[in-house]
Amino acid sequence: MEAENKLIYMDNAATTPVHTKVLECMLPYFTNSFGNASGLYSLSVEAKKAVTQARKILADMLDCYQDEIIFTSGGTESDNLAILGAADAARRSEKGNHIITTNIEHPAVRNTCEFLGQQGYDITCISVDRKGMVNPLEVEKAITKKTILVTVMLANNEIGTIQPIREISRITQSHKVLLHTDAVQVFGQLPCKAAELGIDLLSGSAHKFYGPKGIGFLYCKRGTKITCVQHGGRQENGRRAGTENVPLIAGLGKAAELAGQRLEEQAAAVREIRNIFMQRIMNEIPGSRVNGDIMNRLPGNLSVTFEGIEGESLLFHLDMHGICASSGSACSTGSKEMSHVLKAIGHTKEEARGTLRFTLSYSNTQEEIEYVMKHLKESIEMLRALKDL
Ligand SMILES: *Cc1c(COP(=O)(O)O)cnc(C)c1O
């Protein structure tokens, strides 16, 4: 008998479990070492040390200065702070009001840009090709004298396509325009060095790489002017008010440290198991098609469109067998609207509906692939047969 009670988790782009070492690292800061990191007694010194240590780890991984890291409540806040902050600072200096973005951004960027559009900013939204790739020349063409910011995600959460950010940053640098990148799907999964990427602002989030939810960071290059979004105390060099969330910051640091120790190995392992899964789907399930770019792709991402399938029904069947995957993206699940990313790469409503996203991690095994394949094939055959009745 197979283990029907087992949970097979293939939705790591939505979130990841907290690593036990990360949990252990956080616990003392909830209890014994609960001090406010801004205090002056020894209890606070311990808290302050934890925050400094986490900042140091992130700075090492990003190859940047420690004062270029701002702790936030997660990827969403980092995106908001980068975009709203840069937009307001530019408005104050009367630089301009034009922002360039793409049509595949995460809602945290997409809706922030839309909000700025309503506030009178001029937003240009660049289209991607059928693989979800931004053409750097399109970015260059869109730049005007009034352009203050370009925001292009490093890799897409739905289809996994990795953008040519270095080529884009050469363009933004030569035009002296700020470049922000949402690296939430990349930081902790693949090497991510600020200077190498040539970006000015970069967002990351702990819960996408075995850290806790509700904590993230914004890399803000020295000299980059951003207005703070949240007003209050002088924490984070006056750029993000509010008592430091010491336990979660310590957890973010630990998660980054663990990820950093095995970055390349883990990416290679995930890529290998993903490729095996992808090959098997292609070979064994007729009418299936992989979305996104095969080469420039997040190691764990597998987005597949199954012809004539209602994705939500398929997910339901998989869930009955303990398999967690996602339709389109976790953020758009529950809404009736078609995923803007699948629309951007030219999917019809039917194709979008038949699309599932599996996002694997290093802990997925060959046996799990075997088990998922069995249920995937059975469910798809059954759903297609029902449809033909
Ligand atoms: C998850 C995600 C976010 C949001 O991060 P939170 O920490 O959940 O707010 C932003 N951008 C991308 C690409 C993501 O995958």
The ligand as an ORCA input file, in Angstrom:
! r2SCAN-3c Opt
* xyz 0 1
  C       5.857     35.996     -2.549
  C       6.221     37.105     -3.445
  C       6.085     38.444     -3.046
  C       5.442     38.828     -1.742
  O       6.258     38.559     -0.638
  P       5.585     38.505      0.826
  O       6.755     38.348      1.736
  O       4.685     37.308      0.817
  O       4.860     39.774      1.017
  C       6.499     39.426     -3.895
  N       7.038     39.136     -5.086
  C       7.204     37.870     -5.515
  C       7.822     37.603     -6.838
  C       6.794     36.812     -4.712
  O       6.946     35.564     -5.142
*
